[in-house]
């Protein structure tokens, strides 16, 4: 169960021994500071850095690399330590980038020792900063939590450490940079990695094999044996197309045929091609995936649904879908980087032509310009061929995966819903819609989120920047937003056991009566939608008391002593047309539910236009940041944590005229009636 954090958001930690994994895409310095209750560092001995990598309870890397693993044992830190801050900085004096704004957003994840991810944070929005406090682990009422920070400093480590109260900040920053520079000077290339027997590597952006050698459409012999499958020989997960472009740019070949083509190994002696496959798309789990059908002579094996790791078919399908998502992200990144290189190279060659007056005009200049454009077209065509190959592989996989998905992962038009039965246990994840990129408009990847929900949902009923340029009036958008909320609510009800999910609806003005009718008439709601100020106050009071009671029981170790009539099911509060009908007290309670509710099984779904809440000023900003924004129409507002693509989200709406929603809700209502007997 992974919590995807945003700036300022926190998450409880249930384990003391943790790993903090950093993926930055370029070598960075990782450090950690220990501080007291006020956030101040008492001296240089409270900082773990490459020159002094070990402190009680904390250990960091000795070198600047693209991927770090920091070890933390919270039970071993001193009692005077109340915060452990994780710092990232770009090394100076080694010829690398000078600010985070020119790089893909770094990703920081807190994991258990078994690799299970507890919380993740993508550091978006950085610009001229060269050092950043990524996150902090802090004590709160005897327990530890993690908070996403993302505070950057244009002045680098010196300014960062000064801000944390360290008197010797500039001296320590110089010592850290010197230690990193010495580490770079001592470093040697890693030996070529060897293929692990039996691993199925998914290489959609680079393959060193010929077409007759591939064991599957994605390659089968190039798997890295490192624990992080995105590391190449140097541990730098740069997309292959970008690596090829850099290699071509540095050598500057005049002949396009001498340029390393995107999608092929950049050079020999670098440890082989980088494996960009998803970490859970490997056949190492105890439950083996289905065997692929035998391939025809001269053709690769066909994709198989469930061809990923996992203990069950649902888990294998979940891992396979997310593997497809990441493969598409990295293939597209490789293509875009190759196109950027081709553009840069053509601009450079054209500048050279224009800078020489003798070749600026006349036949010689025209020939040079035509040659530059031809090289550009050839490089772009080569990159597009590689991308088209990868898209064809992923499309073939999607064709076999989509029909095999269980109801929780399936579209509403999937035949799986016609065989739907109320489950006995909650699934791993839930489908909220589809994702795609402009380069692969026909390929849709299911958007799956883990259950139970770690964040509430905000269904945006305001004006959106739809990629197709369509325009809908406000009334139509509000109707579509309500339809989306009802569809998401019905899906949540359908994937939970009969006694484990309770839905409350707040409709202060009664404007959603028609949209909520399927939920009301089927009898799956805890009570009819509450209306008016009295209804808002009643439901918010009851849910706030619910959260308080569960929190007190858990903290007191008396979870089994809750009242006999206490509803232990997960609670979902659907609020229509927020903030209409909410006074300041109600808004405060709603923010409390959004912050504290998910940890004790109380979840929030808002149907709202943010512009309507402008009168509250910045009061509601933390609420919006803490919710996952979904739109009722396609919009490219979601970003992946690897390369930061803007993905177009399409909501999971019911097909026009379909009766599947009523059929599913009827089964849920009947299962609840039988359970209450």
C-alpha positions in Angstrom: 0.0 0.0 0.0 1.8 3.1 -1.3 1.0 6.7 -0.4 1.8 9.1 -3.3 2.6 12.3 -1.3 2.4 15.9 -2.4 4.3 18.8 -0.8 3.3 19.2 2.9 1.5 15.9 3.1 2.5 13.4 5.7 2.0 9.6 6.2 2.5 7.4 9.3 5.4 4.9 9.4 4.7 1.5 10.9 8.3 0.3 10.6 11.5 1.5 12.2 14.0 0.1 9.8 13.5 1.7 6.4 15.2 2.4 3.1 14.9 5.7 1.3 15.4 5.3 -2.4 16.2 8.2 -4.7 16.0 8.1 -8.5 17.2 11.4 -10.1 18.2 10.5 -13.6 21.6 12.2 -13.1 24.3 11.9 -10.4 23.3 13.7 -7.3 24.6 14.0 -3.8 22.5 12.4 -1.1 22.8 13.5 2.6 20.8 13.4 5.8 20.6 15.8 8.7 19.5 15.2 12.2 17.8 18.0 14.1 15.9 18.7 17.3 12.3 19.6 17.9 12.8 23.1 16.5 14.5 21.8 13.3 18.0 23.0 14.2 21.2 21.0 13.6 23.6 21.1 16.6 26.8 20.6 14.7 28.5 19.0 11.7 28.4 15.6 13.6 24.6 15.7 13.0 25.0 15.5 9.2 25.5 12.3 7.3 27.2 13.0 3.9 29.6 11.3 1.5 32.6 12.4 3.6 31.0 11.0 6.8 28.3 8.6 5.6 27.3 6.9 8.8 25.5 8.3 11.9 23.6 6.4 14.6 20.5 5.1 12.7 21.4 6.7 9.3 23.7 5.7 6.5 24.1 7.5 3.1 26.0 6.9 -0.1 29.7 7.8 -0.4 29.4 9.0 -4.1 27.2 11.1 -6.3 25.1 8.6 -8.3 21.7 8.7 -10.0 20.1 6.2 -7.7 20.6 6.1 -4.0 19.5 3.8 -1.2 19.8 5.4 2.3 19.4 3.1 5.3 17.5 4.4 8.3 16.9 2.7 11.6 14.6 5.1 13.6 15.0 3.0 16.8 18.8 3.7 16.7 18.7 7.5 16.4 19.3 9.5 19.6 16.4 10.5 21.8 17.3 14.2 21.2 16.7 13.7 17.4 13.2 14.6 16.3 13.7 15.0 12.6 15.7 13.2 9.9 15.8 15.3 6.8 16.9 13.8 3.4 18.8 16.2 1.2 19.7 16.1 -2.5 22.2 18.3 -4.2 23.8 18.6 -7.6 27.6 18.1 -7.3 29.8 21.1 -8.3 33.0 21.1 -10.3 32.3 17.9 -12.2 30.7 19.3 -15.3 27.1 18.3 -14.6 23.9 20.2 -14.6 23.7 23.2 -12.3 20.1 23.2 -11.4 17.2 20.8 -10.9 15.0 22.8 -13.3 16.9 21.4 -16.3 16.3 17.7 -15.2 13.4 15.4 -14.9 11.8 15.5 -11.5 13.6 13.4 -8.9 11.6 10.6 -7.2 12.1 9.7 -3.5 10.4 6.6 -2.0 10.4 5.3 1.5 10.3 1.5 1.5 10.5 -1.4 4.0 13.6 -3.6 4.1 11.7 -6.1 1.8 11.3 -3.4 -0.8 7.6 -2.7 -0.1 7.0 0.9 -0.9 5.4 2.9 2.0 5.3 6.4 0.5 6.6 8.1 -2.6 7.2 11.8 -3.5 8.0 13.3 -6.9 9.8 16.6 -6.5 8.1 18.6 -9.3 8.2 22.4 -9.8 12.0 22.8 -9.1 13.8 25.5 -11.1 17.1 27.2 -10.4 17.6 25.3 -7.2 20.7 23.1 -6.9 19.9 21.6 -3.4 16.6 20.5 -2.0 15.2 19.1 1.2 13.3 16.1 -0.3 11.4 14.8 2.7 11.7 14.4 6.5 11.0 11.7 9.0 9.7 13.2 12.2 8.4 12.2 15.7 4.8 13.0 16.5 3.2 11.9 19.8 5.6 9.0 20.2 5.3 7.8 16.6 7.3 8.5 13.4 5.8 10.0 10.3 7.2 11.0 6.9 6.4 14.4 5.3 7.0 15.5 1.7 9.0 18.8 1.8 10.4 19.7 -1.7 12.1 22.9 -0.4 14.8 24.0 -2.9 17.7 26.4 -2.5 19.3 28.2 -5.4 22.4 28.8 -3.2 23.1 25.1 -3.0 24.0 23.0 0.1 25.5 26.0 1.9 22.2 27.9 1.9 20.3 24.8 2.8 22.4 23.9 5.8 22.5 27.6 6.9 18.7 27.6 6.9 18.7 24.6 9.2 20.8 26.5 11.7 24.3 25.0 11.1 26.9 27.6 11.9 29.6 25.8 9.8 27.3 25.5 6.8 29.7 26.9 4.1 32.7 24.9 5.4 30.7 21.7 5.5 29.2 22.3 2.0 32.8 22.7 0.6 33.9 19.5 2.4 31.0 17.6 0.9 31.7 18.8 -2.6 35.4 18.0 -2.2 34.5 14.4 -1.0 32.2 14.0 -4.0 34.9 15.2 -6.4 37.4 12.8 -5.0 34.9 10.0 -5.3 34.4 10.8 -9.0 38.1 10.8 -9.6 38.5 7.4 -7.9 35.5 5.8 -9.7 36.0 3.3 -12.5 33.4 1.9 -14.9 31.4 -1.0 -13.6 31.9 -4.4 -15.2 29.4 -5.6 -17.8 26.3 -7.0 -16.1 25.3 -10.6 -16.7 21.9 -12.0 -17.5 20.1 -13.8 -14.8 18.8 -17.1 -15.9 15.1 -17.3 -16.3 14.5 -13.6 -16.1 12.1 -12.1 -18.7 13.4 -8.7 -19.5 11.1 -6.1 -21.0 13.2 -3.8 -23.2 10.9 -1.5 -25.1 13.4 1.2 -25.8 16.7 -0.7 -26.3 17.6 -4.2 -27.3 21.0 -5.7 -28.3 19.4 -8.7 -29.8 18.6 -9.4 -33.4 14.9 -10.1 -34.3 15.6 -13.8 -34.5 17.1 -13.9 -31.0 14.3 -12.4 -29.1 12.4 -14.7 -26.7 9.4 -12.4 -26.7 8.4 -9.2 -28.5 10.2 -7.2 -25.8 13.6 -8.9 -25.9 14.6 -11.7 -23.6 18.3 -11.8 -23.0 19.3 -8.4 -21.8 18.2 -8.3 -18.2 20.4 -6.6 -15.6 21.1 -8.5 -12.5 21.2 -5.4 -10.3 18.4 -5.0 -7.8 17.2 -1.9 -9.5 16.2 -2.8 -13.1 16.5 0.8 -14.3 20.2 0.9 -13.6 22.6 0.5 -16.4 26.3 -0.2 -15.9 26.7 3.2 -14.3 23.3 3.3 -12.5 22.0 6.2 -14.6 18.4 5.6 -15.9 18.7 7.9 -18.9 16.3 6.8 -21.7 18.2 5.0 -24.4 17.3 7.5 -27.1 18.7 10.3 -24.9 21.9 8.4 -24.4 22.2 7.8 -28.1 21.6 11.5 -28.8 24.2 12.6 -26.3 26.7 10.2 -27.9 26.0 11.4 -31.4 26.2 15.1 -30.3 29.5 14.7 -28.6 31.2 13.1 -31.6 29.4 15.2 -34.1 29.5 12.9 -37.1 29.1 14.4 -40.5 27.5 11.3 -41.9 24.1 10.3 -40.5 25.0 6.7 -40.9 27.8 7.1 -38.3 25.3 8.3 -35.7 24.2 5.8 -33.1 20.5 5.1 -33.9 17.9 5.6 -31.2 16.9 2.2 -29.8 20.3 0.6 -30.1 23.2 0.3 -27.6 25.1 3.6 -27.4 28.6 2.0 -27.4 30.3 -1.1 -26.5 32.1 -1.5 -23.2 29.3 0.2 -21.3 27.9 -3.0 -19.8 25.3 -3.7 -22.4 22.0 -2.0 -23.0 20.0 -0.5 -20.2 17.0 -2.6 -19.1 14.0 -0.2 -18.8 11.5 -2.9 -17.9 9.2 -2.5 -14.9 10.7 -4.2 -11.8 7.7 -6.5 -11.3 7.6 -7.6 -14.9 10.0 -10.5 -14.2 9.3 -14.2 -13.7 10.7 -14.6 -10.2 7.5 -14.8 -8.1 6.4 -18.1 -6.5 3.2 -18.2 -8.7 4.4 -18.7 -12.3 2.5 -16.8 -15.0 0.8 -18.5 -17.9 3.1 -19.9 -20.5 3.2 -18.1 -23.8 1.9 -20.0 -26.9 4.6 -21.4 -29.1 5.8 -18.9 -31.6 5.7 -19.5 -35.3 9.1 -20.0 -36.9 10.9 -16.7 -37.5 8.4 -14.8 -35.3 8.6 -13.7 -31.7 6.4 -15.3 -29.0 3.0 -13.6 -28.4 2.2 -11.6 -25.3 0.2 -13.4 -22.5 -2.1 -11.9 -20.0 -0.7 -12.2 -16.5 2.9 -12.4 -17.7 4.4 -10.6 -14.7 5.4 -11.5 -11.1 2.8 -11.9 -8.4 1.2 -14.3 -5.9 -2.1 -14.3 -7.7 -3.5 -13.6 -11.1 -4.9 -10.2 -9.9 -1.4 -9.2 -8.7 0.3 -10.4 -11.9 -2.2 -8.4 -14.0 -1.8 -5.3 -11.8 2.0 -5.5 -12.2 1.7 -6.1 -15.9 -0.5 -3.1 -16.4 1.9 -0.8 -14.5 4.8 -2.3 -16.4 3.1 -1.4 -19.7 2.5 2.1 -18.3 6.2 2.6 -17.4 7.4 1.0 -20.7 5.3 3.4 -22.7 6.6 6.3 -20.6 10.2 5.4 -21.2 9.8 4.5 -24.9 8.2 7.9 -25.5 10.9 9.6 -23.5 13.5 7.9 -25.7 11.7 9.1 -28.9 11.3 12.7 -27.6 15.0 12.9 -26.6 16.1 11.6 -30.0 13.9 14.2 -31.7 15.3 17.0 -29.5 18.8 15.9 -30.4 17.9 15.9 -34.1 16.5 19.4 -33.7 19.6 20.6 -31.8 22.0 19.1 -34.4 20.1 20.7 -37.3 20.1 24.1 -35.6 23.8 23.8 -35.0 24.6 22.9 -38.6 22.4 25.7 -39.9 24.1 28.2 -37.6 27.4 27.1 -38.9 26.2 27.7 -42.5 24.8 31.2 -41.7 27.9 32.2 -39.7 30.1 32.0 -42.8 29.4 34.8 -45.3 30.9 32.7 -48.1 28.4 29.9 -47.7 25.4 32.0 -46.6 24.1 32.4 -50.2 24.4 30.5 -53.4 24.5 26.9 -54.2 26.9 25.9 -51.5 24.7 27.3 -48.8 21.5 25.7 -50.2 23.3 22.3 -50.4 24.4 22.6 -46.7 20.9 23.5 -45.6 19.4 20.7 -47.5 21.9 18.3 -46.1 21.2 19.4 -42.5 17.4 18.9 -43.1 18.0 15.5 -44.6 20.0 14.4 -41.6 17.3 15.7 -39.3 14.6 13.8 -41.2 16.6 10.6 -41.2 17.2 10.8 -37.4 13.6 11.5 -36.7 12.4 8.7 -38.9 14.8 6.3 -37.2 13.5 7.3 -33.8 9.9 7.0 -35.0 10.5 3.5 -36.3 11.8 2.4 -32.9 8.8 4.0 -31.2 6.4 2.4 -33.6 7.9 -0.9 -33.0 7.5 -0.5 -29.2 4.0 0.8 -29.6 3.1 -2.3 -31.7 4.5 -4.5 -29.0 2.5 -2.7 -26.3 -0.7 -2.7 -28.4 -0.4 -6.4 -28.9 0.0 -6.9 -25.1 -3.0 -4.5 -24.4 -5.2 -6.6 -26.7 -4.7 -9.7 -24.6 -4.5 -8.0 -21.2 -7.7 -5.9 -21.4 -10.2 -8.9 -21.9 -8.5 -10.8 -19.0 -8.9 -8.0 -16.4 -11.1 -8.7 -13.4 -14.0 -6.3 -12.8 -12.0 -4.0 -10.5 -9.5 -3.4 -13.3 -11.9 -3.6 -16.3 -13.8 -1.0 -18.3 -17.5 -0.8 -17.8 -18.0 -2.3 -21.2 -15.8 -5.4 -20.4 -17.8 -8.7 -20.4 -16.3 -9.4 -16.9 -19.1 -7.2 -15.4 -21.8 -9.5 -16.8 -20.3 -12.3 -14.7 -19.9 -10.0 -11.7 -20.4 -11.4 -8.2 -19.9 -9.4 -4.9 -16.3 -10.3 -3.9 -15.3 -11.9 -0.6 -12.2 -9.7 -0.2 -11.0 -6.3 -1.4 -8.8 -6.4 -4.6 -5.4 -4.8 -4.8 -6.4 -1.9 -6.9 -9.2 -0.1 -8.7 -9.5 1.4 -12.2 -10.3 5.1 -12.4 -9.9 5.6 -16.1 -7.4 5.3 -18.9 -4.1 7.1 -19.8 -2.5 7.8 -23.1 0.2 10.1 -24.7 0.0 12.1 -27.9 2.5 9.9 -29.7 0.4 6.8 -28.9 -3.2 8.1 -29.1 -4.7 4.7 -29.9 -3.0 2.9 -27.0 -4.8 3.2 -23.7 -3.2 2.1 -20.4 -5.6 1.4 -17.5 -5.1 3.9 -14.6 -5.0 1.7 -11.5 -4.7 3.0 -7.9 -4.1 0.8 -4.9 -6.7 0.1 -2.3 -7.6 1.2 0.3 -7.5 4.7 -1.0 -4.6 6.8 0.4 -5.9 10.1 -0.9 -9.4 11.4 -1.5 -10.7 12.2 -5.0 -11.7 15.5 -6.4 -13.9 15.3 -9.5 -13.4 18.7 -11.1 -16.6 20.2 -12.4 -14.9 23.4 -13.6 -13.6 24.4 -17.0 -10.8 22.1 -18.2 -8.1 22.3 -20.8 -9.3 19.4 -22.9 -6.6 18.3 -25.5 -9.2 17.9 -28.2 -10.3 21.5 -27.9 -13.9 20.6 -27.1 -16.0 23.2 -25.2 -18.7 22.3 -22.8 -20.8 24.7 -20.9 -20.8 24.8 -17.1 -24.1 22.9 -16.7 -22.9 20.0 -19.0 -19.6 19.8 -17.1 -21.3 19.6 -13.8 -23.6 16.8 -15.1 -20.6 14.9 -16.4 -18.7 15.4 -13.2 -21.7 14.0 -11.2 -21.9 11.0 -13.6 -18.2 10.4 -13.1 -18.6 10.5 -9.3 -21.5 8.1 -9.4 -19.6 5.7 -11.6 -16.5 5.8 -9.3 -18.7 5.3 -6.3 -20.5 2.3 -7.8 -17.1 0.8 -8.7 -15.9 1.2 -5.1 -19.0 -0.4 -3.8 -18.7 -3.3 -6.3 -15.2 -4.2 -5.4 -15.6 -4.3 -1.6 -17.2 -7.2 0.3 -20.8 -6.5 1.3 -20.1 -5.5 4.8 -16.9 -3.5 4.3 -17.9 -0.2 2.5 -20.4 2.4 3.5 -21.3 5.4 1.4 -22.7 8.7 2.6 -23.8 11.5 0.2 -24.0 15.2 0.9 -26.0 17.2 -1.6 -26.8 20.5 0.2 -28.8 22.1 -2.6 -30.4 18.9 -3.9 -29.0 19.5 -7.4 -27.7 16.0 -7.8 -30.9 14.2 -7.2 -31.2 12.8 -10.7 -27.5 11.7 -10.9 -27.7 10.0 -7.5 -30.9 8.2 -8.3 -29.3 4.8 -9.2 -27.5 4.8 -5.8 -30.7 5.8 -3.9 -33.1 3.5 -5.6 -30.8 0.5 -5.3 -30.5 0.9 -1.5 -26.7 0.9 -1.3 -26.4 4.2 0.5 -26.2 4.3 4.3 -29.1 6.9 4.2 -30.7 9.2 1.6 -28.5 12.1 0.5 -28.3 14.8 3.2 -29.5 18.3 2.2 -29.3 21.7 3.8 -27.0 23.1 6.4 -28.5 20.7 9.1 -27.7 17.6 6.9 -24.2 18.8 6.2 -23.5 19.4 9.9 -25.0 16.0 11.0 -22.9 13.8 8.6 -19.7 15.8 9.2 -20.2 15.5 12.9 -20.8 11.8 12.8 -17.8 11.1 10.6 -15.5 13.3 12.6 -16.4 11.5 15.7 -15.9 8.2 13.9 -12.3 9.2 13.0 -11.6 10.5 16.6 -12.9 7.2 18.1 -10.9 5.0 15.9 -7.7 7.0 16.4 -8.1 6.9 20.2 -8.7 3.2 20.1 -5.7 2.5 17.9 -3.4 4.7 19.8 -4.5 3.2 23.1 -4.1 -0.3 21.8 -7.8 -1.0 22.4 -9.0 -1.5 18.8 -11.1 -4.5 19.9 -13.0 -2.5 22.5 -15.0 -0.3 20.1 -18.8 -0.2 20.7 -20.7 -3.3 19.5 -22.8 -1.2 17.0 -19.8 0.6 15.7 -19.5 0.5 11.9 -16.0 -0.8 11.1 -16.5 -0.7 7.4 -14.6 1.8 5.2 -16.5 5.0 4.9 -16.9 7.1 1.7 -18.3 10.7 1.9 -19.4 12.0 -1.5 -19.9 15.8 -1.5 -21.7 17.4 -4.4 -21.3 21.0 -5.5 -18.7 21.9 -2.8 -18.4 24.5 -1.2 -22.0 25.5 -1.6 -23.9 24.9 1.7 -20.6 24.8 3.8 -19.9 27.3 6.5 -16.4 27.8 8.1 -17.0 25.1 10.7 -18.1 22.6 8.1 -15.1 23.4 5.9 -12.7 22.9 8.9 -14.3 19.5 9.6 -14.0 18.5 5.9 -10.3 19.4 5.9 -9.9 17.3 9.0 -11.5 14.3 7.3 -9.4 14.7 4.2 -6.2 14.8 6.3 -6.9 12.2 9.0 -9.6 10.1 7.6 -7.7 7.9 5.1 -5.5 6.4 7.8 -8.6 5.1 9.7 -10.7 4.2 6.6 -12.7 7.3 6.0 -12.4 8.6 2.5 -13.6 11.7 0.6 -14.9 12.4 -2.9 -15.6 16.0 -3.8 -17.5 17.2 -6.9 -16.4 20.8 -7.1 -15.2 23.7 -9.2 -12.2 25.2 -7.6 -13.1 28.7 -8.9 -16.3 28.4 -6.8 -14.1 28.2 -3.7 -12.1 31.3 -4.5 -13.9 33.2 -1.8 -12.2 31.1 0.9 -8.8 32.3 -0.4 -5.8 30.1 0.5 -7.8 28.3 3.2 -8.7 25.4 1.0 -5.4 25.1 -0.9 -4.2 22.3 1.4 -7.4 20.4 0.7 -7.0 20.6 -3.0 -3.4 19.5 -2.8 -4.3 16.5 -0.7 -6.8 15.2 -3.2 -6.3 13.4 -6.5 -7.8 15.5 -9.2 -9.9 13.7 -11.9 -11.8 15.3 -14.7 -15.1 14.3 -16.3 -13.6 14.8 -19.8 -10.2 13.9 -21.2 -7.4 16.2 -20.0 -3.6 16.0 -19.9 -3.1 17.0 -16.3 -1.4 13.9 -14.8 2.4 13.3 -14.8 4.3 10.1 -14.3 7.1 10.0 -11.7 9.9 8.8 -14.0 10.2 11.3 -16.9 7.3 13.7 -16.1 5.2 13.2 -19.2 1.8 15.0 -19.3 -0.6 12.0 -19.6 -4.1 12.5 -21.0 -6.6 11.1 -18.5 -10.0 9.7 -19.7 -12.6 9.0 -17.1 -14.2 5.5 -16.7 -17.7 6.4 -17.8 -20.6 4.0 -18.5 -21.5 3.3 -22.1 -24.6 5.2 -23.3 -27.7 3.1 -22.6 -25.9 0.5 -20.6 -27.7 -1.2 -17.7 -24.6 -2.6 -16.2 -24.6 0.0 -13.4 -28.1 -0.9 -12.2 -27.3 -4.7 -12.4 -24.1 -4.3 -10.4 -25.8 -2.1 -7.7 -28.7 -4.5 -7.5 -26.3 -7.4 -6.7 -24.5 -5.2 -4.1 -27.8 -4.3 -2.4 -28.9 -8.0 -2.4 -25.6 -9.1 -0.9 -25.9 -6.5 1.8 -29.5 -7.6 2.6 -28.4 -11.2 3.0 -25.5 -10.2 5.1 -27.6 -8.3 7.6 -29.9 -11.2 8.2 
